[in-house]
C-alpha cells in the first residue's frame, strides 16, 4: 500500500468517526448541544438559525462542531477534522 493510500484510508476513518460524533447532536436543543460540546471540551458554532445563514470564520479548528438550528433544535451537524 502506498503512502497516499494509507493517508486516504486514515482520512476516511477520521471522517466516519467525525460524522458519527456529529450525528449525536442532531435532535438536541441548542442549549443541550452547547452543554454537550462544553462537556466534551470542544467548541460549538451555529451556521444558520431558522433558515437564516450566519457569517462564519474560515479558520479550521479540529473537533469544532458546526450546527444548523431550526425552532431551537439542531437539524444538521458537522465536526471538523
Backbone bond lengths (Angstrom), bond angles and torsions (degrees), N, CA, C in turn:
res aa  C-N    CA-C-N  psi(-1)  N-CA   C-N-CA  omega(-1)  CA-C   N-CA-C  phi
1 X - - - 1.445 - - 1.531 108.63 -
2 X 1.324 116.59 137.04 1.463 120.65 -178.69 1.527 110.32 -82.42
3 X 1.329 114.71 166.28 1.467 119.61 176.88 1.530 111.16 -60.49
4 X 1.337 116.33 -37.89 1.466 119.57 179.39 1.516 111.41 -64.97
5 X 1.325 116.83 -38.94 1.462 120.20 178.16 1.522 110.74 -67.12
6 X 1.325 116.86 -40.31 1.468 120.72 176.77 1.526 111.05 -62.15
7 X 1.330 116.27 -42.90 1.458 120.61 179.62 1.526 110.66 -64.58
8 X 1.317 116.61 -40.38 1.466 120.66 179.01 1.525 110.68 -64.97
9 X 1.320 117.07 -41.87 1.468 120.94 177.87 1.518 111.13 -63.94
10 X 1.310 117.03 -41.23 1.462 121.20 179.02 1.528 110.40 -64.47
11 X 1.337 116.74 -45.16 1.465 120.29 178.86 1.525 110.20 -60.48
12 X 1.323 117.00 -44.62 1.464 120.82 -179.78 1.524 111.12 -59.80
13 X 1.313 117.41 -43.10 1.465 121.30 178.84 1.524 111.02 -65.14
14 X 1.326 116.94 -41.90 1.458 120.91 179.20 1.526 110.98 -65.58
15 X 1.339 117.46 -40.57 1.461 121.54 179.93 1.525 110.25 -64.34
16 X 1.329 116.37 -42.87 1.470 120.25 179.26 1.527 110.94 -62.16
17 X 1.309 117.00 -42.74 1.472 120.85 179.08 1.526 110.28 -65.07
18 X 1.321 116.98 -42.26 1.462 120.75 179.57 1.524 110.82 -65.92
19 X 1.332 117.50 -39.93 1.461 120.63 178.59 1.533 110.96 -65.51
20 X 1.326 116.65 -37.97 1.467 120.23 177.75 1.528 110.14 -65.25
21 X 1.335 117.17 -41.40 1.458 121.10 177.66 1.528 110.53 -64.87
22 X 1.323 116.93 -41.83 1.464 121.28 -179.66 1.524 111.09 -62.15
23 X 1.313 117.03 -38.17 1.470 121.04 -178.25 1.524 112.14 -61.41
24 X 1.323 117.78 -24.88 1.458 120.26 -178.83 1.521 112.61 -72.52
25 X 1.324 117.81 -11.23 1.464 122.02 177.94 1.523 112.67 -90.00
26 X 1.323 116.82 -25.80 1.462 121.25 -177.05 1.531 109.21 -65.37
27 X 1.334 114.87 129.96 1.457 121.17 -179.55 1.519 113.62 97.58
28 X 1.334 116.97 -13.92 1.465 120.41 176.99 1.515 110.03 -78.72
29 X 1.320 116.61 153.87 1.457 118.93 169.21 1.520 107.07 -68.97
30 X 1.323 116.92 159.62 1.460 119.44 179.23 1.523 110.18 -62.24
31 X 1.312 117.44 -35.18 1.467 120.39 178.07 1.532 110.70 -63.52
32 X 1.326 116.55 -45.58 1.464 120.61 179.19 1.531 110.90 -65.32
33 X 1.330 117.11 -37.23 1.464 121.14 178.47 1.523 110.74 -64.59
34 X 1.335 116.52 -41.11 1.469 119.83 178.17 1.525 110.64 -64.80
35 X 1.328 116.68 -41.38 1.470 120.37 177.85 1.526 110.90 -63.36
36 X 1.330 116.81 -42.75 1.473 121.71 179.58 1.527 110.88 -62.02
37 X 1.325 116.55 -46.12 1.463 120.37 179.45 1.523 110.38 -63.56
38 X 1.328 116.53 -43.78 1.460 120.19 179.38 1.517 112.13 -61.74
39 X 1.329 116.29 -41.48 1.462 120.46 179.23 1.527 111.36 -65.59
40 X 1.332 115.80 -29.18 1.471 120.85 179.12 1.522 111.75 -85.54
41 X 1.346 116.38 -5.38 1.463 120.01 179.77 1.511 113.72 75.40
42 X 1.322 116.85 27.15 1.455 120.02 179.53 1.524 110.57 -123.09
43 X 1.303 115.68 169.27 1.463 121.53 -179.51 1.516 109.73 -94.65
44 X 1.320 115.41 152.95 1.456 121.77 175.54 1.518 107.89 -131.14
45 X 1.328 116.05 136.34 1.464 119.51 175.46 1.521 108.69 -134.57
46 X 1.301 115.59 151.71 1.457 122.64 -179.57 1.525 108.30 -101.10
47 X 1.346 115.85 124.28 1.466 120.11 -179.40 1.519 112.20 -91.60
48 X 1.335 116.60 -26.46 1.464 120.41 175.17 1.519 108.82 -157.04
49 X 1.326 114.91 151.92 1.455 120.22 178.34 1.517 108.45 -138.37
50 X 1.317 115.20 125.51 1.466 122.14 -179.94 1.526 111.82 51.61
51 X 1.336 115.65 41.88 1.461 121.90 176.73 1.509 115.47 83.35
52 X 1.323 117.63 -4.34 1.466 121.03 179.67 1.527 109.82 -97.61
53 X 1.345 117.75 113.77 1.468 119.52 179.88 1.521 111.63 -72.70
54 X 1.323 115.75 145.68 1.461 122.12 176.43 1.515 109.60 -105.93
55 X 1.306 116.31 151.72 1.458 120.46 174.09 1.534 107.72 -71.47
56 X 1.318 115.95 137.16 1.460 121.57 179.32 1.516 109.87 -122.40
57 X 1.306 115.44 152.49 1.459 119.95 174.42 1.520 109.32 -75.04
58 X 1.319 116.60 157.96 1.461 121.51 -178.63 1.524 112.29 -94.09
59 X 1.330 116.60 5.72 1.459 118.89 -179.88 1.528 110.34 -70.31
60 X 1.311 115.34 160.93 1.462 121.78 -178.73 1.521 107.89 -119.03
61 X 1.326 116.12 120.68 1.459 121.20 178.75 1.525 108.06 -125.75
62 X 1.321 117.54 101.72 1.463 119.71 -179.89 1.530 111.08 -53.75
63 X 1.324 115.04 133.41 1.451 121.17 179.86 1.516 114.10 93.23
64 X 1.332 117.56 -16.70 1.467 119.63 -179.45 1.528 109.26 -65.60
65 X 1.317 115.68 139.87 1.460 122.91 -180.00 1.525 108.42 -104.15
66 X 1.325 116.60 126.88 1.457 122.56 176.77 1.521 107.49 -113.94
67 X 1.337 116.65 127.71 1.461 120.92 -175.27 1.518 111.74 -126.95
68 X 1.325 114.97 155.12 1.460 123.45 167.12 1.515 106.19 -107.89
69 X 1.331 115.78 141.80 1.460 121.14 -175.28 1.524 109.79 -127.63
70 X 1.326 116.37 133.89 1.459 122.07 173.47 1.518 108.22 -129.53
71 X 1.323 116.11 127.64 1.469 121.73 -179.51 1.519 112.39 52.20
72 X 1.335 116.40 37.62 1.460 121.53 175.81 1.515 115.59 82.07
73 X 1.349 117.14 3.68 1.468 121.66 -177.41 1.532 109.93 -119.73
74 X 1.325 116.53 137.01 1.466 121.94 178.25 1.531 109.00 -68.06
75 X 1.341 116.10 125.32 1.464 121.04 -179.51 1.525 112.86 -107.97
76 X 1.334 117.47 -28.72 1.461 121.53 173.97 1.519 108.24 -140.45
77 X 1.321 114.56 155.04 1.465 119.61 -177.94 1.515 109.10 -151.90
78 X 1.321 115.82 146.15 1.474 121.76 177.56 1.520 107.58 -144.38
79 X 1.321 115.65 136.52 1.459 122.08 176.90 1.525 107.97 -108.52
80 X 1.331 116.14 128.85 1.469 120.58 179.27 1.516 110.05 -74.44
81 X 1.324 115.05 140.53 1.475 120.08 174.88 1.502 109.99 -119.85
